[in-house]
């Protein structure tokens, strides 16, 4: 990979998908923390859906794993 490619990649704007994913990760962490660390992905997913998020339970499970929430 050339040096110019790195700077082009580094300076690219944040996509809408990345913004949504960061907001979703924050919401997941908040729900998990408020549950005292007891909620798994199914309960976190149900809470997110009730809050109006459109997301699959598998996405929630994947994000929780990436965040180290178990």
trRosetta pair geometry for C-beta under 8 A, 3 or more apart (Angstrom, degrees):
i j d omega theta_ij theta_ji phi_ij phi_ji
1 5 5.2 -115 -175 77 87 135
1 6 6.4 98 137 -56 115 88
2 5 4.7 102 61 0 80 103
2 6 7.4 -138 100 -7 48 84
3 6 5.6 -49 -157 28 39 115
3 7 6.8 30 152 -13 68 103
4 7 6.0 -56 -152 38 36 106
4 8 6.3 39 150 -21 68 107
5 8 5.6 -55 -147 37 33 113
5 9 6.2 32 154 -19 67 107
6 9 5.8 -59 -149 38 28 109
6 10 6.0 26 156 -20 66 111
7 10 5.5 -51 -136 38 32 112
7 11 6.1 15 167 -6 66 114
8 11 6.6 -69 -144 45 21 98
8 12 6.9 41 154 -50 59 97
9 12 6.1 -40 -156 -4 31 116
14 18 5.0 -117 -171 82 88 131
14 19 5.9 102 135 -56 117 88
15 18 4.8 99 57 5 78 100
15 19 7.2 -139 99 -4 44 86
16 19 5.6 -52 -149 35 36 114
16 20 6.3 35 153 -18 67 105
17 20 5.8 -55 -147 38 30 109
17 21 6.2 31 154 -21 65 109
18 21 5.6 -53 -143 37 31 114
18 22 6.4 32 156 -20 64 104
19 22 6.0 -57 -153 34 29 109
19 23 6.6 26 152 -15 64 106
20 23 5.8 -57 -150 39 33 110
20 24 6.1 33 152 -20 67 108
21 24 5.6 -53 -144 38 30 113
21 25 6.3 35 154 -22 64 104
21 63 7.6 -166 -164 -105 86 124
22 25 5.6 -50 -146 34 31 113
22 26 6.5 34 152 -19 62 104
23 26 5.7 -54 -153 35 32 113
23 27 6.4 31 151 -18 66 105
24 27 5.6 -54 -147 36 33 110
24 28 6.3 35 153 -21 66 105
24 48 7.7 41 -147 -140 87 138
24 53 6.8 110 -116 -143 95 137
24 55 6.4 128 -137 -88 134 153
24 59 7.8 -30 158 140 152 117
24 63 6.5 -96 121 -118 108 170
25 28 5.7 -52 -146 35 31 113
25 29 6.3 31 155 -19 64 105
25 63 5.6 -142 -98 -171 79 122
25 66 7.9 -68 -117 86 120 116
25 67 6.2 159 -157 -71 101 128
26 29 5.8 -54 -146 36 30 109
26 30 6.3 31 154 -20 64 107
27 30 5.7 -54 -148 35 31 113
27 31 6.4 29 156 -17 65 106
27 48 6.3 98 129 -112 128 98
27 51 7.1 -166 -164 89 134 158
27 53 6.9 163 108 -63 162 143
28 31 6.0 -57 -148 37 29 108
28 32 6.2 28 155 -18 65 110
28 44 5.7 50 -141 178 81 135
28 48 7.2 -11 -83 -72 73 128
28 60 6.4 170 -109 -147 125 83
28 63 5.6 147 1 114 170 125
28 64 6.1 -133 171 -77 135 80
28 67 6.8 165 101 9 124 159
28 69 7.1 -170 142 31 106 160
29 32 5.7 -57 -146 40 29 113
29 33 6.1 28 157 -18 66 109
29 67 6.2 -138 -79 -173 98 153
29 69 6.9 -156 -106 -64 65 141
30 33 5.9 -56 -144 39 27 108
30 34 6.2 25 158 -18 64 110
31 34 5.9 -57 -145 39 28 110
31 35 6.4 24 156 -18 62 109
31 39 6.4 -64 139 67 94 156
31 44 5.1 128 105 -134 135 84
31 47 5.0 147 -141 97 139 148
31 48 7.0 -86 -34 -57 160 80
32 35 6.0 -63 -153 36 28 108
32 37 6.3 38 166 -106 86 47
32 39 5.8 -131 -113 61 58 104
32 44 6.2 -5 -66 -97 82 128
32 64 7.2 142 -75 -125 142 106
32 69 4.9 -42 -150 -158 166 141
33 36 7.8 46 177 -69 34 19
33 37 7.1 14 -111 -58 37 70
35 38 4.9 -122 146 49 102 82
35 39 3.9 54 82 -14 175 106
35 43 7.2 105 -110 116 159 132
35 44 7.9 -105 -7 -79 148 82
37 69 7.6 -145 -135 -156 78 86
39 43 4.1 -120 -150 87 99 123
39 44 5.1 124 135 -55 123 81
39 47 7.4 -11 -158 -6 159 136
40 43 5.9 90 52 19 61 97
40 44 7.0 -120 109 -3 29 98
40 64 8.0 113 -168 143 51 169
41 44 5.5 -59 -138 43 33 112
41 45 5.9 39 160 -26 68 107
41 57 6.0 105 142 -176 106 82
41 60 4.8 142 -158 111 94 102
41 61 3.9 12 -122 -84 167 76
41 64 5.4 -140 -84 15 95 149
42 45 5.7 -56 -149 34 27 114
42 46 6.5 29 154 -20 64 103
42 57 6.2 13 -103 -145 59 128
43 46 5.6 -47 -146 33 36 112
43 47 6.4 36 154 -18 65 104
44 47 5.8 -57 -152 37 32 112
44 48 6.3 34 150 -21 66 106
44 60 5.5 173 98 179 110 131
44 64 6.8 134 47 -72 163 133
45 48 5.6 -54 -148 35 31 112
45 49 6.4 31 155 -19 66 104
45 55 7.1 -133 -137 95 84 99
45 56 7.8 -28 -138 148 129 29
45 57 4.3 -7 -102 -108 168 76
45 60 4.5 -155 -78 20 92 164
46 49 5.8 -54 -149 35 31 110
46 50 6.4 30 153 -17 64 107
47 50 5.7 -56 -150 38 31 112
47 51 6.5 28 151 -17 64 108
48 51 5.6 -60 -151 39 32 110
48 53 4.0 -43 167 46 94 136
48 55 5.9 -36 130 47 141 123
48 60 6.6 -164 11 -95 151 131
49 52 7.8 99 -178 -33 30 8
49 53 6.2 -83 -81 64 35 80
49 54 7.9 68 -118 -97 73 37
49 55 7.5 -131 -72 47 75 78
55 59 5.1 -112 -177 74 96 133
55 60 6.1 103 129 -52 122 93
56 59 4.7 101 60 2 82 100
56 60 7.2 -145 99 -2 47 85
57 60 5.5 -52 -152 37 38 114
57 61 6.3 40 150 -21 68 104
58 61 5.5 -51 -146 36 34 112
58 62 6.3 35 154 -20 65 105
59 62 5.7 -53 -147 36 31 111
59 63 6.3 28 156 -15 65 108
60 63 5.9 -57 -146 40 29 108
60 64 6.2 30 155 -20 64 108
61 64 5.8 -54 -146 36 29 111
61 65 6.5 30 154 -19 63 105
62 65 5.8 -56 -153 34 30 111
62 66 6.5 29 151 -18 65 106
63 66 5.5 -52 -146 37 35 112
63 67 6.2 26 156 -12 67 110
64 67 5.8 -61 -144 44 30 106
64 69 4.4 -85 -162 69 84 106
64 70 7.2 124 149 -74 105 54
65 68 7.6 39 -179 -72 30 28
65 69 7.7 -86 -60 50 22 68
65 70 7.6 53 -104 -72 58 97
